[in-house]
């Protein structure tokens, strides 16, 4: 029953974070502070009931997730709000929540690694895998097979320079003028687009040095996959672990049938 209350407590914060991330690509620190403040009551109750073993699991969960997301954040692969959400969830849920409902025991597949926040992250990453596929399909439909930079079709799309302002996007490439020619270079993490950048690109386009379209990459609100991953972890478990298990068993079965 307590795990169900924990889940219901976290849901409004996660839904609000999705709303805020979609609108502004930001989630205020206050959101996570309020979530943590309310979650402390659940943590204290669990410690009083389960004692030292639970406290040890809490330190393992929070410590591992903090180190994990900190490394990803420093590498530019993770946003601040995304990291804070997983850290708070790792404190409220040191282990997977387990409960019975509708005649089933959830999660349906209890993972080998009992770190709930890590399962959420894995589910979120798996769900975002559809984004590169969707971008590639869109680009192939729009441009056909005549694409100058095939790698870019998986991470972005072409946008007119006049359409750049006011969107949550970044340039895929940095640019500079060398001996009267514009040189574009891939920039990991993208290039922020401000008014100066737009004016420079427009000037180069008017001079005929570049086309009126540039490669951009969308700033995806990762709180949506995290929230979806949360629900999937609650209901099903760790999707990546189950997928890996399925692939390994399938491969093992194929090898066995081949040589036996």
PyMOL commands that set and color helices and strands:
alter all, ss='L'
color gray80, all
select helices_A, chain A and resi 2-24+29-50+52-74+80-92+116-143+150-154+161-163+195-206+222-235+239-259
alter helices_A, ss='H'
color red, helices_A
select strands_A, chain A and resi 99-101+104-106+157-160+169-178+181-191+213-218
alter strands_A, ss='S'
color yellow, strands_A
deselect
rebuild
show_as cartoon
